[in-house]
């Protein structure tokens, strides 16, 4: 069975759903393909911090109604080390804020707007997705539907938004550059049914390892614990988790509230960037094109940035202007590399001095100097705040 459309969107994460919604709103035919069920993607916990520019952009397209009604906001983060609290008030410095809105909530909103309100063509639980003839003017996507039938979507373009494990990235040509970086550490990612212990993000820089606290709602909190790469969840019974979180994050006047742990995952911290992000009629967006470890909470924000640019470029193409589509990759990569650099900067601060004695005394002292400069120099703090919140990240 065959379908004809203008854009085939592969992947129903924040990037793919944003592209599909904007195309649908503009009257540009598209088909959205997703390997998982709708229920699965609406319940899968992922990122939770959205930068203000991204929220404003979504709102301009009518995609942020519930977000703006219900999401909390944050304007500062807190570094905890040597038993003391040190505040980084990036909201005062940049004039911008973060919105606390779990990714699954945004996905739920975007699916409802595209499918239920907009009548968009979304096909869930597809398998064996393959891309064809990407270097011609007649690309296509084939797949097997949930009933086991072979399907084909003929299109003008493919938007590859299917993440790090998807098929789209595998269709980039052999000469595409995939720049990789392995941090050489692991993070134990945790979700706890516990109210947030602070009004902002907590970064614990401790000789026993880094730790972090990030609100997800008024009842659920995300925690991270640095651990050896290749570690397993079995090594972290609940009692050990809370013991380490209390040791690395709690300070006088800043206690950590405990609760039931509902998720444990060990992440091997690494990044990659695909250059270019386009090949023929295929354009990548989100983690299909780049991965940023959750050190700086940039992944979902980059995915939204790509999606907004790509949908705009498709719209310009159908109005007879290909300049934006031709420049899509370069425009995206400008911000991608700024966020990668910022993530590396934070990683050096977080991890280089978390052993006692440090494995590399020189890097440990550099990290301490960077942290003192961040907390002691308004000019340095302002520059970091603008990248942290995404106010200036396209240079």
C-alpha positions in Angstrom: 0.0 0.0 0.0 1.3 3.4 -0.9 0.7 7.0 0.3 1.9 10.2 -1.2 2.8 13.2 1.0 5.2 16.1 1.0 7.2 15.4 4.2 7.7 12.0 5.9 8.5 12.6 9.6 10.3 9.7 11.2 10.0 9.7 15.0 7.4 11.2 17.4 9.6 12.8 20.0 9.6 16.6 20.7 11.5 17.3 17.4 9.3 15.1 15.1 6.0 16.2 16.7 7.0 19.9 16.5 7.9 19.6 12.8 4.6 17.7 12.1 2.5 20.2 14.0 4.1 23.2 12.2 3.7 21.6 8.8 0.1 20.6 9.5 -0.7 24.1 10.6 0.9 25.5 7.5 -1.1 23.2 5.2 1.9 21.2 4.2 1.0 17.5 4.0 3.0 15.2 6.2 3.0 11.7 7.6 4.4 11.0 11.1 5.8 7.5 11.7 6.6 6.2 15.2 8.0 2.9 16.4 6.3 3.0 19.8 2.7 3.2 20.8 1.1 6.5 21.5 0.6 5.5 25.1 4.3 4.6 25.5 5.6 8.0 24.2 3.1 9.9 26.4 4.3 8.1 29.5 8.1 7.8 28.9 10.0 10.0 31.3 12.8 12.0 29.8 14.0 15.6 30.1 12.2 18.3 32.0 13.7 21.8 31.5 12.7 24.0 28.6 14.4 27.3 28.0 12.2 30.4 27.8 13.0 31.1 24.1 11.7 27.6 23.2 8.5 28.1 25.2 7.9 31.5 23.5 8.5 29.9 20.1 6.0 27.1 20.8 3.5 29.6 22.1 3.7 31.6 18.9 2.4 28.5 17.1 -0.3 27.6 19.6 1.7 24.7 21.1 2.2 25.8 24.7 -1.2 26.5 26.2 -1.1 23.8 28.9 2.6 24.3 29.5 2.1 28.0 30.2 -0.8 27.3 32.5 0.7 24.6 34.6 4.6 24.6 34.4 6.7 25.9 37.2 9.6 28.1 36.5 13.2 28.5 37.8 15.6 31.3 37.7 18.6 30.1 39.8 20.7 27.1 40.4 22.8 26.2 43.4 26.3 24.8 43.7 26.9 22.9 46.9 30.5 22.1 48.0 32.6 22.3 51.1 29.4 22.1 53.1 28.1 25.4 51.9 25.5 26.8 49.4 26.5 29.0 46.5 23.8 30.5 44.3 24.0 31.2 40.5 21.1 33.5 39.8 21.0 33.2 36.0 17.5 34.7 35.8 18.6 38.0 37.2 21.7 38.0 35.0 20.0 37.0 31.7 16.4 38.1 32.2 15.2 34.6 31.2 14.1 31.5 33.1 13.6 27.8 32.7 10.2 26.1 32.5 9.9 22.9 34.4 7.7 20.6 32.2 8.5 16.9 31.8 9.1 15.8 28.2 6.2 13.3 28.3 3.8 16.1 29.1 5.0 18.2 26.1 4.8 15.1 23.9 1.2 14.4 25.2 0.3 18.0 24.3 1.9 17.9 20.8 0.3 14.5 19.9 -3.1 15.8 20.9 -2.7 19.0 18.9 -1.5 17.1 15.8 -3.8 14.1 15.9 -6.9 15.0 17.9 -7.2 18.7 17.1 -5.5 18.9 13.7 -6.4 15.6 12.2 -2.8 14.9 11.4 -1.7 11.6 9.9 0.2 9.8 12.6 1.1 6.1 12.4 2.2 4.4 15.6 3.8 1.0 16.3 5.5 0.8 12.9 8.5 -1.6 12.3 11.2 -2.2 9.8 11.4 1.5 8.8 13.7 2.0 5.8 14.6 5.1 3.8 15.0 5.0 0.0 16.4 7.2 -2.8 17.4 10.0 -0.6 19.7 11.5 -3.2 17.0 11.8 -5.8 13.9 14.0 -6.1 11.7 11.0 -5.3 12.6 9.7 -1.8 10.4 7.2 0.0 10.0 5.5 3.4 8.8 1.9 3.7 7.7 0.2 6.9 5.5 -2.6 8.3 2.4 -1.5 10.1 1.0 -2.9 13.3 -1.1 -5.4 11.3 2.0 -6.7 9.5 1.3 -5.1 6.2 4.0 -3.5 4.1 3.5 0.2 3.6 5.2 2.8 1.5 5.2 6.6 1.8 6.4 8.6 -1.2 7.5 12.1 -0.3 9.5 15.1 -1.2 11.6 15.1 2.0 12.3 13.0 5.0 12.7 14.6 8.5 14.8 12.1 10.5 13.7 12.8 14.1 14.0 9.2 15.5 16.8 9.7 18.0 20.1 8.1 18.7 18.9 4.5 18.1 16.8 5.3 15.0 17.3 4.4 11.4 17.7 8.0 10.0 21.2 8.6 11.2 22.4 5.3 9.6 21.4 6.7 6.2 23.9 9.5 6.3 26.7 9.0 3.7 30.1 7.5 4.7 31.8 10.8 4.4 29.6 12.4 7.1 31.6 13.4 10.1 30.4 11.9 13.4 32.4 13.7 16.2 32.3 11.8 19.5 33.3 12.4 23.0 33.3 10.0 25.9 33.4 11.6 29.4 34.7 8.4 31.0 32.1 8.5 33.7 28.6 7.2 34.4 25.6 8.9 35.9 23.0 7.0 37.9 19.7 8.6 36.8 16.9 8.4 39.4 13.3 9.4 39.7 11.9 9.7 43.2 8.3 10.2 44.3 9.4 13.0 46.6 8.7 16.8 46.5 11.6 18.9 45.4 14.1 19.8 48.1 14.9 23.2 46.6 13.4 25.8 44.3 16.2 25.5 41.8 18.6 22.9 40.4 21.2 21.6 42.9 24.7 20.7 41.8 26.7 18.8 44.4 30.5 18.9 43.8 31.8 16.4 46.3 34.9 14.3 46.8 32.7 11.2 46.6 31.4 12.2 43.2 29.1 14.6 41.6 25.3 14.7 42.4 22.4 16.7 41.1 18.8 17.4 42.0 16.2 18.7 39.4 12.5 19.1 40.0 10.1 17.4 37.6 6.8 18.3 39.4 5.6 19.2 42.9 5.6 15.4 43.6 8.5 14.0 41.6 12.2 14.8 41.6 15.0 13.8 39.3 18.4 13.0 40.9 21.7 12.1 39.4 24.7 10.4 41.0 28.1 10.1 39.4 29.2 6.4 39.2 31.8 4.4 37.4 31.2 3.8 33.7 29.6 0.4 33.0 28.1 0.3 36.5 24.8 -1.4 37.0 21.6 -0.5 38.7 22.0 -3.6 40.9 25.0 -2.0 42.5 22.7 0.8 43.9 20.1 -0.5 46.4 17.8 2.3 47.7 19.7 2.6 51.0 23.0 3.3 49.2 21.3 5.7 46.8 19.9 7.9 49.6 23.1 7.7 51.7 25.1 9.0 48.7 22.6 11.7 47.8 22.5 13.0 51.4 26.3 12.9 51.6 26.8 14.8 48.3 23.9 17.2 48.3 22.7 17.9 51.8 24.2 20.9 53.6 23.1 22.8 56.7 19.9 24.6 55.8 19.5 22.5 52.7 18.2 19.1 53.5 17.2 16.5 50.9 13.7 15.0 51.0 13.6 11.3 50.4 10.8 9.2 48.8 10.1 6.0 46.8 12.6 5.5 43.9 10.6 4.7 40.8 13.4 4.7 38.2 17.1 3.8 38.2 19.2 3.9 35.0 22.9 4.0 34.5 24.0 6.4 31.8 27.4 6.2 30.2 28.1 9.9 29.6 29.0 10.7 26.0 28.2 13.1 23.2 28.2 13.1 19.4 27.5 15.4 16.6 26.8 14.5 13.0 28.1 16.9 10.3 26.4 17.8 8.1 22.8 17.2 9.4 21.5 16.9 5.9 22.0 14.5 3.0 20.0 14.8 -0.2 16.3 14.9 0.8 17.0 13.7 4.4 17.3 16.3 7.2 18.1 15.2 10.7 16.8 16.8 13.8 17.2 16.2 17.6 19.2 13.3 18.8 19.3 11.7 15.4 21.9 14.5 14.7 23.5 15.2 18.0 23.5 13.9 21.6 24.4 16.1 24.6 24.8 14.3 27.9 22.3 15.6 30.5 25.0 17.7 32.2 23.4 21.0 31.1 19.9 19.9 30.3 20.3 20.9 26.6 18.9 17.9 24.7 15.2 18.7 24.4 16.0 22.4 23.8 18.3 21.5 20.9 15.7 19.2 19.5 13.1 22.0 19.6 15.6 24.4 18.0 16.2 22.0 15.1 12.5 21.4 14.6 11.5 25.0 14.5 14.2 25.8 12.0 13.4 22.7 9.8 9.7 23.3 9.7 10.4 27.0 8.7 12.8 25.8 6.0 10.3 23.4 4.6 7.7 26.2 4.5 10.1 28.5 2.7 10.8 25.8 0.2 7.2 25.4 -0.7 7.0 29.2 -1.2 9.9 29.0 -3.7 12.9 29.8 -1.5 15.5 27.1 -0.7 18.0 29.3 1.1 16.8 28.2 4.6 16.8 24.6 3.7 20.3 24.8 2.1 21.6 26.5 5.3 19.7 24.4 7.8 22.6 22.2 8.9 25.0 25.1 9.4 22.4 27.2 11.3 21.6 24.3 13.6 25.2 23.4 14.2 26.1 26.8 15.4 24.0 26.4 18.5 24.8 22.6 18.8 28.5 23.3 19.2 27.9 26.2 21.7 25.8 23.8 23.8 28.4 21.1 23.5 31.1 23.5 24.7 29.0 24.6 27.6 28.4 21.0 28.6 32.1 20.3 28.5 32.8 23.4 30.7 30.2 22.2 33.3 31.6 18.7 33.2 35.1 19.9 34.0 33.7 21.9 36.9 31.5 19.0 38.2 33.8 16.0 37.7 37.5 17.1 37.8 37.7 17.7 41.5 35.3 14.9 42.8 38.0 12.6 44.0 40.0 12.9 47.2 42.8 13.0 46.3 42.0 13.9 42.7 43.2 11.6 39.9 44.5 14.7 38.0 45.5 17.4 40.5 46.1 20.0 37.7 42.6 19.6 36.2 41.1 19.6 39.7 42.7 22.9 40.5 41.6 24.4 37.1 38.0 23.3 37.9 38.1 25.0 41.3 39.4 28.1 39.6 36.6 28.1 37.1 34.0 27.7 39.8 35.5 30.5 41.9 35.4 32.8 38.8 31.8 31.8 38.0 30.7 32.6 41.6 32.9 35.6 42.1 32.8 37.5 38.8 29.5 39.0 37.6 30.9 39.3 34.0 31.7 35.6 33.9 28.4 34.7 35.5 26.5 36.8 33.0 28.3 35.2 30.0 27.6 31.7 31.4 24.0 32.6 32.2 23.2 33.6 28.6 24.4 30.2 27.3 22.8 28.3 30.2 19.4 29.7 29.3 20.0 29.8 25.6 19.7 33.6 25.2 22.9 33.9 23.2 24.0 30.6 21.7 24.1 31.1 17.9 27.6 32.6 17.4 
